[in-house]
Amino acid sequence: MDFVLSGISACGACFFTNPLEVVKTRMQLQGELKTRGTYQVYYRNVFHAFYTIGKVDGIAGLQKGLAPGLVYQFFMNGVRLGSYAIIESSGYIHTDGKVSAAKSIVAGAVAGVVGAYIGSPIYLVKTHLQSQATSTIAVGHQYKHQGMVHALAAIYKQQGIMGLWRGSSAAIPRVSVGSAAQLSTFSSAKELITDLQLFEEGSWLIALSAGMVSSVCVVGAMTPFDVVSTRLYNQPVDHLGKGELYRGFSDCFSKTLKKEGLTGLYKGLGASYFRLGPHTILSLLFWNELRKLYQKYS
């Protein structure tokens, strides 16, 4: 039940934040491996990107990749949050009755690795679909998928089963770092807010406030890995299924840093927060409240 509740809570958050995921993906691919001033800027900032995509691709364009997004959130976060809930319930992350920062970071990272690997094929398809745009505002490599099932079938047909896990070398560090930052800070912040008695015991405002603290930490730690992950998933491949731009995680990281500087690894930072911030807050709030309801009536 922990896995199911975790998946449902993540899907609830995804439905509201998917348009921001589309914006984030486009901004991270804009000017890929090009120095500032040498490429056309279609998306000046989060709000301009939101307006541009809505105007050119239509309102539906802002919900591109929603189906794989929901499937990814259900399975990846179902496994990730569900695993962490079991670890937390077993008492592993506590030392002398208090949340241990080191143990909660390790538990969050382990849960993240498992979730990332399982969800990697769906995240690959989601990235492809969200980067697809009208030619006048297209950035990054453009695939021609007609939907989630068509994309999965096409990738499998061209590259085999391993092609579906292309890019997982970036997904695993991305989610493990993000998961470690998110879940450790959420547990610690929730404990601190409870100890300070800022709200009534058991109030949903405790989880909401802890989620707000966690969201800032997640975005700061995760964005460079997120940029690398998006680019590895979206790069074109040759007939053997090998990437034409990057050999792997470290190659993408170093090339981006060399060509675009440190700011290249933080492209779409604003969009990342507008997307990851609400998603972190909502998913952790839903997760916490659903678990409380289940424990109350079970």
N, C-alpha and C positions, 0 to 999 in steps of 0.2 A: 504493500500500500504506500510505503514511503516513496517508491519509484514512481507510482502513478500520480500521487499528489504533487510531486516535484515537477513532473512533466506537464501537468495541467497548469500549474502556476506559471511556468515558463512560457507556455503557449498564450496565456492570457496577456502577459507582458509583450510578447512578440507582435500580437495583432495591432497594438497601438504604436509600437516603435519601428515596424518594418519600413515605413517611408524614410525614416532617418538612416536606416541601414543602406537603402538604395543611394541616398545622398552621400553617405560616408564612403561607400564603394567607389562611386564615380570620382570623388575628390582624391581618393588614394591612388587612383589610376591616372589621373590627369598629370601630364608632364612626366610620364614614366621614363627614367634614365635620361632626362634632358635638364640642362641647367636653366635656372630662372631667366626668363626673358627670351628664350628660344622657341617657345611653343605658345599656341593660342590658348588663352584661359577662358573656358566656357563657364566655369563655376567659380565666382570670385569669393564667395563665402557660403556658409550654410544656408542662409536665407535666400541668397541669389540662386543657389543650386536648386533649392526647393521650388522656387518660382519658375526657373527655366525648365526643369523637368516636367512640372505640371502644365506649363504652357505648350511645350513642344510635344511631349509624349502623352499628354493628357493625365487626368487624375489617376487612371489605371496604371500609368507608368510609375507612379509613386508606390504602388503596391506590387511591383514586379518581384518575383521570387517568394511571394507570400506562402504558397503551398509547401515548397521545400523548407522554407523558414520555420513553419509550424512543425513539420515532421522532424527537422533537425533539433528544434528546441525541446520537443517532447522526448526524443530518445537521448540526445546528448545531456540535457539538463536533468532528465529523469534519472539517468544513470549517475550523473555527477552529484546532484543534490541528494538523491536517494542514498548513494554510497556514503556521503558525508553525514547524513542524518543517522545512519546505522552506526558509523564510527563515533559520532557525538553521543548517541544514546548508550553506547557501550562504556562511556566514560574515558575513552582513550585521550581525548584532547584536554582533560582536566588534570591538574596536579595540585594536591591538597585542597580540592574543592574549587579551585580557580582555573579559568581558561589559560592554558599554556600557549603562548604565541608560537613557539617553535613547533609544538605538536600539531596545532591547528593549521599552520602553514604546510607542514608535511601532508597532513590528511587532505587538505584542500587540493594540493598539487597532485596527489595520487588519484583522487576522485576525478580531477580534471583530465588527466592523461587517459583514463579509461573511457570517459565520455567523449573526448576529442577523437580518439581512434575509431570508436563505433560510429560517430556521426560524420566522419570525414567525407564519404562519398556524397552525402546530401549537401554538405557545405560547399563542395566543389560545384555542384549543379546550381546552387543558390547564387554563388558568385558569378557564374556565367550568365545566368538570367538577369541579374541585377545590373550587370555592366552593359547589356544589350540596349542600344538606344538608336534613335533616328540619326542618320549620318551627320546631320548638321551639329549635333552636340555629343557625338560618340567619342569616348576615350578608351584607351587600352584595346586589347584584341577583341574583335567582335565575333562571337559564335552565333549560329543561326538556329538555336534550339527552339522548338515549338511548345515546350512545356517540360515539367519535371520528368515524367516517364519517358518522353522522347529523348531527353538529354541523357538519362541513365542508359538507355538502350544504345544510343549512338556512341557514347564513350566506351561502353562494353564491347560493342562490335568492332570499333577501330583500335582499341588499346588493350582489350582483355580485362580480366578481373582486377589486375594490378593498377590499371589506368584509373579505376574508380577511387583508388587511394593515393593518387598523385597529389602532392602538396601536403600530405599528412605530416611530413617532416617539419613543416612550419606550424601546422594546427596543434600539434602536441605541445611544443613550448609555449605557443600563444595561450592555449586554454589552461595549461598547468600554472603558468605565471598569473594569469587573470584569476583563476579559481583560487589559488593560494592567497592572493591579495584580497579577493572578495570575501571568502568565507572566514578567513582568520580575522579580518578587521570587523566583519559583521558580528561574529561571536564575541569579540573583545568589546566592541562598542555597545552591544546589547547588554553585556554584563555590567559595564561601567554606568550606563544610563539607568539600569535597574538599581544598582548600588547607590546612585546619587538621588534616587527617588524623585526624579523629575516628573514622572507620570504615575498614575495608579498602577498597581501591580497587575500584570496581564494585559495592559492597554496595548492596542494596535499601534499607538504612537511610538512605543518603544522600538518596535521592528521598523517602522517608517524612518525614525531618526537614525537608527543604526545603519539602515540601507543607504541613507544620504551620505553618511561618513564613508561607508564602504565604496560608494560609486566614484568618489574622487580618487581614492587609492587605486581602484581598478583601472581607470582611464589612464592615469599617469604611468602605471607599470605596463599596461597591455598595448598601448598604441603602436610602438615600434614593431612589435611582433605581429600586430594586426595588419599593418601596412605590408610587411613582408609576406604574410599569409595570403592576403588578397592578390598580390602580384604573382605569387607562385601558382595559385589556383587558376588565375586568369590567363597566364602566358600561353602563346601558341605552342604546339608540339609538332615534331616531325613524324614521319610515317612509323617510327619505332616507339612513339609515345614519349620521347625525351623532350624536355623543355628547350625552346630555341633561344630564350633570353637568359635563363638561370639554370645552374646545375643543381642547386639545392638551397637550403636555408641560409647557410653562411655566405654563399656566393651572392645571393640576392641582397643580403644585409650589407655586405661590403661594397657591392656595386652601387646600391642606392646611396650609401654614405659618401662614396667617392664622387659620384656625379651630382647629387642634389644636396649634399651636406647633411648636418644633423636635422635640419628642418624637414628634409625629405622623409625622414623616419617618423616625423610627427605630422605629416600631411593629413588633413581632415580631422585635426585634434578637436576642433569645435564640434564638428559633426559626430565625432566619436563620443564626446560627452553628452551631447543632446540625445544620442541614441543609447549609449551604454548606461548613462546616468539614470534616466527614467526606467530603462529595462532592469537594471540592477535593483533599484528601489522597489519597483512593482513586483518583480519575480520573488525577491526575498520577503516582501510583505505578504504576498499571496501564499508563499511556501510556509511561512511562519504561522499564518492564521489558519490555513487548511490543516496543518499538523495539529494545531490546538483543538480544532473542531473534531478531528478524527479521534484524538486522545480522549476528548470529553465524552463522545458518544459510543466509543468502542468498549 
